[in-house]
Amino acid sequence: MGVPKRKVAHARQMERRSHLAISLPTLVECPHCHEPKLPHRVCPACGWYNGRQAIDLKPAGGSSAGEESA
């Protein structure tokens, strides 16, 4: 079984991991509402994908199910 003869320096360890850096996600403009969204996904602002309404979004700030009006 192979074992390292010497400790790997931190600089060499980071050289090996240099390609693992995190990059920002690519954003594209929604053709319907012009908001930024991830490519090949439903727009979180309007719910459109591929030229049609894919999901119906609930209005923001609506009353929760636990609250009742008196």
N, CA, C and O atoms as a Tripos MOL2 file, in Angstrom:
@<TRIPOS>MOLECULE
protein
  280   279    70     0     0
PROTEIN
NO_CHARGES

@<TRIPOS>ATOM
      1 N           0.8510   -1.1790    0.0000 N.3       1 MET1
      2 CA          0.0000    0.0000    0.0000 C.3       1 MET1
      3 C           0.8880    1.2320    0.0000 C.2       1 MET1
      4 O           1.7980    1.3510    0.8200 O.2       1 MET1
      5 N           0.6180    2.1550   -0.9320 N.am      2 GLY2
      6 CA          1.4500    3.3450   -1.0350 C.3       2 GLY2
      7 C           1.0980    4.3680    0.0230 C.2       2 GLY2
      8 O          -0.0750    4.6500    0.2710 O.2       2 GLY2
      9 N           2.1170    4.9140    0.6380 N.am      3 VAL3
     10 CA          1.9240    5.9780    1.6160 C.3       3 VAL3
     11 C           2.8420    7.1320    1.2450 C.2       3 VAL3
     12 O           3.9160    6.8980    0.6900 O.2       3 VAL3
     13 N           2.4510    8.3830    1.5370 N.am      4 PRO4
     14 CA          3.3200    9.5000    1.2240 C.3       4 PRO4
     15 C           4.5860    9.4800    2.0740 C.2       4 PRO4
     16 O           4.5290    9.1960    3.2700 O.2       4 PRO4
     17 N           5.7270    9.7800    1.4580 N.am      5 LYS5
     18 CA          6.9920    9.7970    2.1840 C.3       5 LYS5
     19 C           7.1150   11.0680    3.0220 C.2       5 LYS5
     20 O           7.6810   11.0490    4.1140 O.2       5 LYS5
     21 N           6.5700   12.1900    2.4920 N.am      6 ARG6
     22 CA          6.6480   13.4450    3.2230 C.3       6 ARG6
     23 C           5.2750   14.1250    3.2140 C.2       6 ARG6
     24 O           4.4050   13.8080    2.4030 O.2       6 ARG6
     25 N           5.1140   15.0700    4.1460 N.am      7 LYS7
     26 CA          3.8810   15.8390    4.2310 C.3       7 LYS7
     27 C           3.7720   16.7480    3.0070 C.2       7 LYS7
     28 O           4.7600   17.3510    2.5870 O.2       7 LYS7
     29 N           2.5600   16.8460    2.4320 N.am      8 VAL8
     30 CA          2.3180   17.7150    1.2820 C.3       8 VAL8
     31 C           2.1530   19.1390    1.7950 C.2       8 VAL8
     32 O           1.3450   19.3920    2.6890 O.2       8 VAL8
     33 N           2.9200   20.0690    1.2290 N.am      9 ALA9
     34 CA          2.8520   21.4690    1.6370 C.3       9 ALA9
     35 C           1.4880   22.0520    1.2760 C.2       9 ALA9
     36 O           0.8340   21.6000    0.3360 O.2       9 ALA9
     37 N           1.0710   23.0620    2.0400 N.am     10 HIS10
     38 CA         -0.2310   23.6920    1.7970 C.3      10 HIS10
     39 C          -0.2800   24.3330    0.4080 C.2      10 HIS10
     40 O          -1.3220   24.3120   -0.2470 O.2      10 HIS10
     41 N           0.8310   24.8960   -0.0390 N.am     11 ALA11
     42 CA          0.8520   25.5230   -1.3610 C.3      11 ALA11
     43 C           0.5990   24.4830   -2.4530 C.2      11 ALA11
     44 O          -0.1690   24.7410   -3.3800 O.2      11 ALA11
     45 N           1.2240   23.3310   -2.3570 N.am     12 ARG12
     46 CA          0.9990   22.2700   -3.3620 C.3      12 ARG12
     47 C          -0.4100   21.7110   -3.2630 C.2      12 ARG12
     48 O          -1.0070   21.3440   -4.2750 O.2      12 ARG12
     49 N          -0.9350   21.6470   -2.0740 N.am     13 GLN13
     50 CA         -2.3000   21.1530   -1.8850 C.3      13 GLN13
     51 C          -3.2890   22.1080   -2.5490 C.2      13 GLN13
     52 O          -4.2480   21.6660   -3.1820 O.2      13 GLN13
     53 N          -3.0620   23.4120   -2.4080 N.am     14 MET14
     54 CA         -3.9640   24.3820   -3.0190 C.3      14 MET14
     55 C          -3.7800   24.4590   -4.5310 C.2      14 MET14
     56 O          -4.7330   24.7700   -5.2460 O.2      14 MET14
     57 N          -2.5830   24.1840   -5.0320 N.am     15 GLU15
     58 CA         -2.3770   24.1130   -6.4850 C.3      15 GLU15
     59 C          -3.2210   22.9980   -7.0840 C.2      15 GLU15
     60 O          -3.8020   23.1560   -8.1570 O.2      15 GLU15
     61 N          -3.2850   21.8880   -6.3950 N.am     16 ARG16
     62 CA         -4.0490   20.7490   -6.8780 C.3      16 ARG16
     63 C          -5.5400   21.0560   -6.8790 C.2      16 ARG16
     64 O          -6.2710   20.5540   -7.7320 O.2      16 ARG16
     65 N          -5.9960   21.8640   -5.9440 N.am     17 ARG17
     66 CA         -7.4200   22.1560   -5.8100 C.3      17 ARG17
     67 C          -7.8190   23.4780   -6.4680 C.2      17 ARG17
     68 O          -8.9270   23.9680   -6.2460 O.2      17 ARG17
     69 N          -6.9400   24.0510   -7.2630 N.am     18 SER18
     70 CA         -7.2140   25.3640   -7.8360 C.3      18 SER18
     71 C          -8.4060   25.3560   -8.7860 C.2      18 SER18
     72 O          -9.0430   26.3960   -8.9580 O.2      18 SER18
     73 N          -8.7300   24.2380   -9.4030 N.am     19 HIS19
     74 CA         -9.8500   24.1780  -10.3430 C.3      19 HIS19
     75 C         -11.1840   23.9740   -9.6370 C.2      19 HIS19
     76 O         -12.2180   23.9080  -10.3010 O.2      19 HIS19
     77 N         -11.1900   23.8730   -8.3060 N.am     20 LEU20
     78 CA        -12.4280   23.6420   -7.5630 C.3      20 LEU20
     79 C         -13.0690   24.9430   -7.0710 C.2      20 LEU20
     80 O         -13.9950   24.9060   -6.2610 O.2      20 LEU20
     81 N         -12.5900   26.0790   -7.5470 N.am     21 ALA21
     82 CA        -13.1120   27.3620   -7.0960 C.3      21 ALA21
     83 C         -14.5800   27.5070   -7.4960 C.2      21 ALA21
     84 O         -14.9950   27.0320   -8.5530 O.2      21 ALA21
     85 N         -15.3470   28.1570   -6.6540 N.am     22 ILE22
     86 CA        -16.7670   28.3800   -6.9100 C.3      22 ILE22
     87 C         -16.9220   29.5860   -7.8340 C.2      22 ILE22
     88 O         -16.2790   30.6170   -7.6370 O.2      22 ILE22
     89 N         -17.7730   29.4460   -8.8350 N.am     23 SER23
     90 CA        -18.0350   30.5530   -9.7510 C.3      23 SER23
     91 C         -19.4930   30.9890   -9.6080 C.2      23 SER23
     92 O         -20.3260   30.2390   -9.0970 O.2      23 SER23
     93 N         -19.7920   32.1970  -10.0600 N.am     24 LEU24
     94 CA        -21.1530   32.7070  -10.0020 C.3      24 LEU24
     95 C         -22.0420   31.9610  -10.9970 C.2      24 LEU24
     96 O         -21.5710   31.5780  -12.0680 O.2      24 LEU24
     97 N         -23.3180   31.7480  -10.6640 N.am     25 PRO25
     98 CA        -24.2040   31.0660  -11.6020 C.3      25 PRO25
     99 C         -24.4970   31.9460  -12.8180 C.2      25 PRO25
    100 O         -24.5350   33.1720  -12.7180 O.2      25 PRO25
    101 N         -24.7000   31.3050  -13.9560 N.am     26 THR26
    102 CA        -25.0460   32.0150  -15.1810 C.3      26 THR26
    103 C         -26.5210   32.3930  -15.1310 C.2      26 THR26
    104 O         -27.3750   31.5510  -14.8540 O.2      26 THR26
    105 N         -26.8120   33.6500  -15.3990 N.am     27 LEU27
    106 CA        -28.1890   34.1210  -15.4160 C.3      27 LEU27
    107 C         -28.5500   34.5880  -16.8210 C.2      27 LEU27
    108 O         -27.7270   35.1700  -17.5280 O.2      27 LEU27
    109 N         -29.7880   34.3230  -17.2100 N.am     28 VAL28
    110 CA        -30.3070   34.7870  -18.4930 C.3      28 VAL28
    111 C         -31.5710   35.5990  -18.2220 C.2      28 VAL28
    112 O         -32.1620   35.4960  -17.1470 O.2      28 VAL28
    113 N         -31.9780   36.3990  -19.1930 N.am     29 GLU29
    114 CA        -33.1690   37.2250  -19.0380 C.3      29 GLU29
    115 C         -34.4030   36.4340  -19.4460 C.2      29 GLU29
    116 O         -34.4210   35.7870  -20.4930 O.2      29 GLU29
    117 N         -35.4210   36.4900  -18.6200 N.am     30 CYS30
    118 CA        -36.6920   35.8330  -18.9420 C.3      30 CYS30
    119 C         -37.3200   36.5660  -20.1290 C.2      30 CYS30
    120 O         -37.4550   37.7890  -20.0790 O.2      30 CYS30
    121 N         -37.7040   35.8630  -21.1890 N.am     31 PRO31
    122 CA        -38.2920   36.5400  -22.3480 C.3      31 PRO31
    123 C         -39.6820   37.1080  -22.0690 C.2      31 PRO31
    124 O         -40.1710   37.9440  -22.8290 O.2      31 PRO31
    125 N         -40.3190   36.6620  -20.9890 N.am     32 HIS32
    126 CA        -41.6800   37.1340  -20.6980 C.3      32 HIS32
    127 C         -41.6800   38.3540  -19.7860 C.2      32 HIS32
    128 O         -42.3340   39.3510  -20.0940 O.2      32 HIS32
    129 N         -40.9560   38.2910  -18.6630 N.am     33 CYS33
    130 CA        -40.9880   39.3980  -17.7030 C.3      33 CYS33
    131 C         -39.6500   40.1300  -17.5940 C.2      33 CYS33
    132 O         -39.5540   41.1320  -16.8860 O.2      33 CYS33
    133 N         -38.6170   39.6440  -18.2850 N.am     34 HIS34
    134 CA        -37.3010   40.2730  -18.3480 C.3      34 HIS34
    135 C         -36.5610   40.2930  -17.0070 C.2      34 HIS34
    136 O         -35.6880   41.1330  -16.7900 O.2      34 HIS34
    137 N         -36.9060   39.3770  -16.1190 N.am     35 GLU35
    138 CA        -36.1900   39.2240  -14.8480 C.3      35 GLU35
    139 C         -35.0590   38.2210  -15.0470 C.2      35 GLU35
    140 O         -35.1750   37.3430  -15.9010 O.2      35 GLU35
    141 N         -33.9760   38.3210  -14.2920 N.am     36 PRO36
    142 CA        -32.9160   37.3190  -14.4080 C.3      36 PRO36
    143 C         -33.3540   35.9790  -13.8230 C.2      36 PRO36
    144 O         -33.9970   35.9270  -12.7750 O.2      36 PRO36
    145 N         -32.9940   34.8930  -14.5170 N.am     37 LYS37
    146 CA        -33.3450   33.5460  -14.0620 C.3      37 LYS37
    147 C         -32.2540   32.5780  -14.4810 C.2      37 LYS37
    148 O         -31.4250   32.9040  -15.3300 O.2      37 LYS37
    149 N         -32.2490   31.3890  -13.8890 N.am     38 LEU38
    150 CA        -31.3110   30.3540  -14.2910 C.3      38 LEU38
    151 C         -31.7530   29.7780  -15.6290 C.2      38 LEU38
    152 O         -32.9520   29.6380  -15.8700 O.2      38 LEU38
    153 N         -30.8020   29.4380  -16.5090 N.am     39 PRO39
    154 CA        -31.1990   28.8990  -17.8120 C.3      39 PRO39
    155 C         -31.8520   27.5190  -17.6920 C.2      39 PRO39
    156 O         -31.4940   26.7340  -16.8140 O.2      39 PRO39
    157 N         -32.7940   27.2320  -18.5610 N.am     40 HIS40
    158 CA        -33.5000   25.9460  -18.6480 C.3      40 HIS40
    159 C         -34.3010   25.6490  -17.3890 C.2      40 HIS40
    160 O         -34.4470   24.4890  -17.0020 O.2      40 HIS40
    161 N         -34.8210   26.6970  -16.7480 N.am     41 ARG41
    162 CA        -35.6580   26.5360  -15.5660 C.3      41 ARG41
    163 C         -36.8260   27.5040  -15.6370 C.2      41 ARG41
    164 O         -36.7620   28.5130  -16.3400 O.2      41 ARG41
    165 N         -37.8890   27.1960  -14.9100 N.am     42 VAL42
    166 CA        -39.0620   28.0610  -14.8630 C.3      42 VAL42
    167 C         -38.6790   29.3680  -14.1830 C.2      42 VAL42
    168 O         -37.9350   29.3690  -13.2020 O.2      42 VAL42
    169 N         -39.1800   30.4620  -14.6960 N.am     43 CYS43
    170 CA        -38.8970   31.7790  -14.1230 C.3      43 CYS43
    171 C         -39.5690   31.8750  -12.7510 C.2      43 CYS43
    172 O         -40.7770   31.6600  -12.6500 O.2      43 CYS43
    173 N         -38.8140   32.1940  -11.6910 N.am     44 PRO44
    174 CA        -39.4350   32.2960  -10.3680 C.3      44 PRO44
    175 C         -40.3020   33.5360  -10.2100 C.2      44 PRO44
    176 O         -41.1130   33.5980   -9.2870 O.2      44 PRO44
    177 N         -40.1530   34.5200  -11.0810 N.am     45 ALA45
    178 CA        -40.9260   35.7550  -10.9740 C.3      45 ALA45
    179 C         -42.3050   35.6370  -11.6280 C.2      45 ALA45
    180 O         -43.2940   36.1220  -11.0790 O.2      45 ALA45
    181 N         -42.3760   34.9910  -12.8050 N.am     46 CYS46
    182 CA        -43.6550   34.9440  -13.5280 C.3      46 CYS46
    183 C         -44.1740   33.5240  -13.7680 C.2      46 CYS46
    184 O         -45.3550   33.3540  -14.0710 O.2      46 CYS46
    185 N         -43.3250   32.5040  -13.6410 N.am     47 GLY47
    186 CA        -43.7790   31.1260  -13.8070 C.3      47 GLY47
    187 C         -43.8140   30.6490  -15.2480 C.2      47 GLY47
    188 O         -44.3890   29.5960  -15.5260 O.2      47 GLY47
    189 N         -43.2140   31.3900  -16.1770 N.am     48 TRP48
    190 CA        -43.2120   31.0080  -17.5800 C.3      48 TRP48
    191 C         -41.9750   30.1970  -17.9160 C.2      48 TRP48
    192 O         -40.9080   30.4230  -17.3450 O.2      48 TRP48
    193 N         -42.1090   29.2470  -18.8470 N.am     49 TYR49
    194 CA        -40.9840   28.4860  -19.3830 C.3      49 TYR49
    195 C         -41.3340   28.0300  -20.7880 C.2      49 TYR49
    196 O         -42.4240   27.5080  -21.0200 O.2      49 TYR49
    197 N         -40.4220   28.2220  -21.7190 N.am     50 ASN50
    198 CA        -40.5510   27.7530  -23.0900 C.3      50 ASN50
    199 C         -41.8030   28.3280  -23.7680 C.2      50 ASN50
    200 O         -42.4930   27.6230  -24.5040 O.2      50 ASN50
    201 N         -42.0910   29.6110  -23.5150 N.am     51 GLY51
    202 CA        -43.1880   30.2780  -24.1890 C.3      51 GLY51
    203 C         -44.5700   29.9650  -23.6720 C.2      51 GLY51
    204 O         -45.5530   30.2540  -24.3540 O.2      51 GLY51
    205 N         -44.6850   29.3850  -22.4930 N.am     52 ARG52
    206 CA        -46.0030   29.0780  -21.9270 C.3      52 ARG52
    207 C         -45.9600   29.2060  -20.4200 C.2      52 ARG52
    208 O         -44.8850   29.2060  -19.8200 O.2      52 ARG52
    209 N         -47.1360   29.3140  -19.8000 N.am     53 GLN53
    210 CA        -47.2550   29.3880  -18.3500 C.3      53 GLN53
    211 C         -47.0530   27.9750  -17.8020 C.2      53 GLN53
    212 O         -47.9090   27.1110  -17.9920 O.2      53 GLN53
    213 N         -45.9300   27.7330  -17.1240 N.am     54 ALA54
    214 CA        -45.6060   26.3970  -16.6380 C.3      54 ALA54
    215 C         -46.1920   26.1430  -15.2590 C.2      54 ALA54
    216 O         -46.6890   25.0490  -14.9900 O.2      54 ALA54
    217 N         -46.1400   27.1450  -14.3770 N.am     55 ILE55
    218 CA        -46.6930   26.9940  -13.0350 C.3      55 ILE55
    219 C         -47.4810   28.2410  -12.6800 C.2      55 ILE55
    220 O         -47.1940   29.3310  -13.1750 O.2      55 ILE55
    221 N         -48.4800   28.0740  -11.8150 N.am     56 ASP56
    222 CA        -49.2440   29.2120  -11.3080 C.3      56 ASP56
    223 C         -48.6180   29.6300   -9.9920 C.2      56 ASP56
    224 O         -48.5060   28.8280   -9.0640 O.2      56 ASP56
    225 N         -48.2040   30.9050   -9.9140 N.am     57 LEU57
    226 CA        -47.5800   31.4100   -8.7000 C.3      57 LEU57
    227 C         -48.6390   31.9810   -7.7690 C.2      57 LEU57
    228 O         -49.5970   32.6160   -8.2090 O.2      57 LEU57
    229 N         -48.4460   31.7400   -6.4590 N.am     58 LYS58
    230 CA        -49.3480   32.3010   -5.4650 C.3      58 LYS58
    231 C         -48.9610   33.7540   -5.2240 C.2      58 LYS58
    232 O         -47.7780   34.0880   -5.2990 O.2      58 LYS58
    233 N         -49.9100   34.6160   -4.9400 N.am     59 PRO59
    234 CA        -49.5620   36.0140   -4.6640 C.3      59 PRO59
    235 C         -48.7460   36.1200   -3.3860 C.2      59 PRO59
    236 O         -49.0270   35.4270   -2.4090 O.2      59 PRO59
    237 N         -47.7400   36.9830   -3.3870 N.am     60 ALA60
    238 CA        -46.8740   37.1490   -2.2270 C.3      60 ALA60
    239 C         -47.5770   37.9400   -1.1510 C.2      60 ALA60
    240 O         -48.3540   38.8490   -1.4430 O.2      60 ALA60
    241 N         -47.3040   37.5930    0.1070 N.am     61 GLY61
    242 CA        -47.8630   38.3420    1.2230 C.3      61 GLY61
    243 C         -49.3120   38.0130    1.5290 C.2      61 GLY61
    244 O         -49.9910   38.7890    2.2020 O.2      61 GLY61
    245 N         -49.7900   36.8960    1.0550 N.am     62 GLY62
    246 CA        -51.1650   36.5070    1.3350 C.3      62 GLY62
    247 C         -51.3090   36.0420    2.7730 C.2      62 GLY62
    248 O         -50.3150   35.7630    3.4440 O.2      62 GLY62
    249 N         -52.5410   35.9590    3.2450 N.am     63 SER63
    250 CA        -52.7670   35.5150    4.6160 C.3      63 SER63
    251 C         -52.4690   34.0250    4.7180 C.2      63 SER63
    252 O         -52.7360   33.2510    3.7990 O.2      63 SER63
    253 N         -51.9090   33.6470    5.8640 N.am     64 SER64
    254 CA        -51.5690   32.2330    6.0690 C.3      64 SER64
    255 C         -52.8170   31.4670    6.4760 C.2      64 SER64
    256 O         -53.8260   32.0760    6.8310 O.2      64 SER64
    257 N         -52.7660   30.1650    6.4300 N.am     65 ALA65
    258 CA        -53.9220   29.3200    6.7130 C.3      65 ALA65
    259 C         -54.2970   29.3730    8.1890 C.2      65 ALA65
    260 O         -55.4570   29.1320    8.5230 O.2      65 ALA65
    261 N         -53.3610   29.6790    9.0840 N.am     66 GLY66
    262 CA        -53.6330   29.6870   10.5110 C.3      66 GLY66
    263 C         -54.3700   30.9210   10.9820 C.2      66 GLY66
    264 O         -54.9840   30.8920   12.0490 O.2      66 GLY66
    265 N         -54.3330   31.9980   10.2310 N.am     67 GLU67
    266 CA        -54.9860   33.2450   10.6520 C.3      67 GLU67
    267 C         -56.4380   33.2600   10.1830 C.2      67 GLU67
    268 O         -56.7620   32.8270    9.0770 O.2      67 GLU67
    269 N         -57.3030   33.7730   11.0630 N.am     68 GLU68
    270 CA        -58.7120   33.8970   10.7080 C.3      68 GLU68
    271 C         -59.1530   35.3220   10.9640 C.2      68 GLU68
    272 O         -58.7170   35.9410   11.9340 O.2      68 GLU68
    273 N         -60.0020   35.8460   10.1150 N.am     69 SER69
    274 CA        -60.5190   37.1980   10.2960 C.3      69 SER69
    275 C         -61.7310   37.1460   11.2070 C.2      69 SER69
    276 O         -62.6080   36.2970   11.0510 O.2      69 SER69
    277 N         -61.7660   38.0690   12.1640 N.am     70 ALA70
    278 CA        -62.8880   38.0730   13.1230 C.3      70 ALA70
    279 C         -63.8480   39.2020   12.8440 C.2      70 ALA70
    280 O         -64.8450   39.3530   13.5510 O.2      70 ALA70
@<TRIPOS>BOND
     1     1     2 1
     2     2     3 1
     3     3     4 2
     4     3     5 am
     5     5     6 1
     6     6     7 1
     7     7     8 2
     8     7     9 am
     9     9    10 1
    10    10    11 1
    11    11    12 2
    12    11    13 am
    13    13    14 1
    14    14    15 1
    15    15    16 2
    16    15    17 am
    17    17    18 1
    18    18    19 1
    19    19    20 2
    20    19    21 am
    21    21    22 1
    22    22    23 1
    23    23    24 2
    24    23    25 am
    25    25    26 1
    26    26    27 1
    27    27    28 2
    28    27    29 am
    29    29    30 1
    30    30    31 1
    31    31    32 2
    32    31    33 am
    33    33    34 1
    34    34    35 1
    35    35    36 2
    36    35    37 am
    37    37    38 1
    38    38    39 1
    39    39    40 2
    40    39    41 am
    41    41    42 1
    42    42    43 1
    43    43    44 2
    44    43    45 am
    45    45    46 1
    46    46    47 1
    47    47    48 2
    48    47    49 am
    49    49    50 1
    50    50    51 1
    51    51    52 2
    52    51    53 am
    53    53    54 1
    54    54    55 1
    55    55    56 2
    56    55    57 am
    57    57    58 1
    58    58    59 1
    59    59    60 2
    60    59    61 am
    61    61    62 1
    62    62    63 1
    63    63    64 2
    64    63    65 am
    65    65    66 1
    66    66    67 1
    67    67    68 2
    68    67    69 am
    69    69    70 1
    70    70    71 1
    71    71    72 2
    72    71    73 am
    73    73    74 1
    74    74    75 1
    75    75    76 2
    76    75    77 am
    77    77    78 1
    78    78    79 1
    79    79    80 2
    80    79    81 am
    81    81    82 1
    82    82    83 1
    83    83    84 2
    84    83    85 am
    85    85    86 1
    86    86    87 1
    87    87    88 2
    88    87    89 am
    89    89    90 1
    90    90    91 1
    91    91    92 2
    92    91    93 am
    93    93    94 1
    94    94    95 1
    95    95    96 2
    96    95    97 am
    97    97    98 1
    98    98    99 1
    99    99   100 2
   100    99   101 am
   101   101   102 1
   102   102   103 1
   103   103   104 2
   104   103   105 am
   105   105   106 1
   106   106   107 1
   107   107   108 2
   108   107   109 am
   109   109   110 1
   110   110   111 1
   111   111   112 2
   112   111   113 am
   113   113   114 1
   114   114   115 1
   115   115   116 2
   116   115   117 am
   117   117   118 1
   118   118   119 1
   119   119   120 2
   120   119   121 am
   121   121   122 1
   122   122   123 1
   123   123   124 2
   124   123   125 am
   125   125   126 1
   126   126   127 1
   127   127   128 2
   128   127   129 am
   129   129   130 1
   130   130   131 1
   131   131   132 2
   132   131   133 am
   133   133   134 1
   134   134   135 1
   135   135   136 2
   136   135   137 am
   137   137   138 1
   138   138   139 1
   139   139   140 2
   140   139   141 am
   141   141   142 1
   142   142   143 1
   143   143   144 2
   144   143   145 am
   145   145   146 1
   146   146   147 1
   147   147   148 2
   148   147   149 am
   149   149   150 1
   150   150   151 1
   151   151   152 2
   152   151   153 am
   153   153   154 1
   154   154   155 1
   155   155   156 2
   156   155   157 am
   157   157   158 1
   158   158   159 1
   159   159   160 2
   160   159   161 am
   161   161   162 1
   162   162   163 1
   163   163   164 2
   164   163   165 am
   165   165   166 1
   166   166   167 1
   167   167   168 2
   168   167   169 am
   169   169   170 1
   170   170   171 1
   171   171   172 2
   172   171   173 am
   173   173   174 1
   174   174   175 1
   175   175   176 2
   176   175   177 am
   177   177   178 1
   178   178   179 1
   179   179   180 2
   180   179   181 am
   181   181   182 1
   182   182   183 1
   183   183   184 2
   184   183   185 am
   185   185   186 1
   186   186   187 1
   187   187   188 2
   188   187   189 am
   189   189   190 1
   190   190   191 1
   191   191   192 2
   192   191   193 am
   193   193   194 1
   194   194   195 1
   195   195   196 2
   196   195   197 am
   197   197   198 1
   198   198   199 1
   199   199   200 2
   200   199   201 am
   201   201   202 1
   202   202   203 1
   203   203   204 2
   204   203   205 am
   205   205   206 1
   206   206   207 1
   207   207   208 2
   208   207   209 am
   209   209   210 1
   210   210   211 1
   211   211   212 2
   212   211   213 am
   213   213   214 1
   214   214   215 1
   215   215   216 2
   216   215   217 am
   217   217   218 1
   218   218   219 1
   219   219   220 2
   220   219   221 am
   221   221   222 1
   222   222   223 1
   223   223   224 2
   224   223   225 am
   225   225   226 1
   226   226   227 1
   227   227   228 2
   228   227   229 am
   229   229   230 1
   230   230   231 1
   231   231   232 2
   232   231   233 am
   233   233   234 1
   234   234   235 1
   235   235   236 2
   236   235   237 am
   237   237   238 1
   238   238   239 1
   239   239   240 2
   240   239   241 am
   241   241   242 1
   242   242   243 1
   243   243   244 2
   244   243   245 am
   245   245   246 1
   246   246   247 1
   247   247   248 2
   248   247   249 am
   249   249   250 1
   250   250   251 1
   251   251   252 2
   252   251   253 am
   253   253   254 1
   254   254   255 1
   255   255   256 2
   256   255   257 am
   257   257   258 1
   258   258   259 1
   259   259   260 2
   260   259   261 am
   261   261   262 1
   262   262   263 1
   263   263   264 2
   264   263   265 am
   265   265   266 1
   266   266   267 1
   267   267   268 2
   268   267   269 am
   269   269   270 1
   270   270   271 1
   271   271   272 2
   272   271   273 am
   273   273   274 1
   274   274   275 1
   275   275   276 2
   276   275   277 am
   277   277   278 1
   278   278   279 1
   279   279   280 2
@<TRIPOS>SUBSTRUCTURE
     1 MET1         2 RESIDUE 1 A MET
     2 GLY2         6 RESIDUE 1 A GLY
     3 VAL3        10 RESIDUE 1 A VAL
     4 PRO4        14 RESIDUE 1 A PRO
     5 LYS5        18 RESIDUE 1 A LYS
     6 ARG6        22 RESIDUE 1 A ARG
     7 LYS7        26 RESIDUE 1 A LYS
     8 VAL8        30 RESIDUE 1 A VAL
     9 ALA9        34 RESIDUE 1 A ALA
    10 HIS10       38 RESIDUE 1 A HIS
    11 ALA11       42 RESIDUE 1 A ALA
    12 ARG12       46 RESIDUE 1 A ARG
    13 GLN13       50 RESIDUE 1 A GLN
    14 MET14       54 RESIDUE 1 A MET
    15 GLU15       58 RESIDUE 1 A GLU
    16 ARG16       62 RESIDUE 1 A ARG
    17 ARG17       66 RESIDUE 1 A ARG
    18 SER18       70 RESIDUE 1 A SER
    19 HIS19       74 RESIDUE 1 A HIS
    20 LEU20       78 RESIDUE 1 A LEU
    21 ALA21       82 RESIDUE 1 A ALA
    22 ILE22       86 RESIDUE 1 A ILE
    23 SER23       90 RESIDUE 1 A SER
    24 LEU24       94 RESIDUE 1 A LEU
    25 PRO25       98 RESIDUE 1 A PRO
    26 THR26      102 RESIDUE 1 A THR
    27 LEU27      106 RESIDUE 1 A LEU
    28 VAL28      110 RESIDUE 1 A VAL
    29 GLU29      114 RESIDUE 1 A GLU
    30 CYS30      118 RESIDUE 1 A CYS
    31 PRO31      122 RESIDUE 1 A PRO
    32 HIS32      126 RESIDUE 1 A HIS
    33 CYS33      130 RESIDUE 1 A CYS
    34 HIS34      134 RESIDUE 1 A HIS
    35 GLU35      138 RESIDUE 1 A GLU
    36 PRO36      142 RESIDUE 1 A PRO
    37 LYS37      146 RESIDUE 1 A LYS
    38 LEU38      150 RESIDUE 1 A LEU
    39 PRO39      154 RESIDUE 1 A PRO
    40 HIS40      158 RESIDUE 1 A HIS
    41 ARG41      162 RESIDUE 1 A ARG
    42 VAL42      166 RESIDUE 1 A VAL
    43 CYS43      170 RESIDUE 1 A CYS
    44 PRO44      174 RESIDUE 1 A PRO
    45 ALA45      178 RESIDUE 1 A ALA
    46 CYS46      182 RESIDUE 1 A CYS
    47 GLY47      186 RESIDUE 1 A GLY
    48 TRP48      190 RESIDUE 1 A TRP
    49 TYR49      194 RESIDUE 1 A TYR
    50 ASN50      198 RESIDUE 1 A ASN
    51 GLY51      202 RESIDUE 1 A GLY
    52 ARG52      206 RESIDUE 1 A ARG
    53 GLN53      210 RESIDUE 1 A GLN
    54 ALA54      214 RESIDUE 1 A ALA
    55 ILE55      218 RESIDUE 1 A ILE
    56 ASP56      222 RESIDUE 1 A ASP
    57 LEU57      226 RESIDUE 1 A LEU
    58 LYS58      230 RESIDUE 1 A LYS
    59 PRO59      234 RESIDUE 1 A PRO
    60 ALA60      238 RESIDUE 1 A ALA
    61 GLY61      242 RESIDUE 1 A GLY
    62 GLY62      246 RESIDUE 1 A GLY
    63 SER63      250 RESIDUE 1 A SER
    64 SER64      254 RESIDUE 1 A SER
    65 ALA65      258 RESIDUE 1 A ALA
    66 GLY66      262 RESIDUE 1 A GLY
    67 GLU67      266 RESIDUE 1 A GLU
    68 GLU68      270 RESIDUE 1 A GLU
    69 SER69      274 RESIDUE 1 A SER
    70 ALA70      278 RESIDUE 1 A ALA
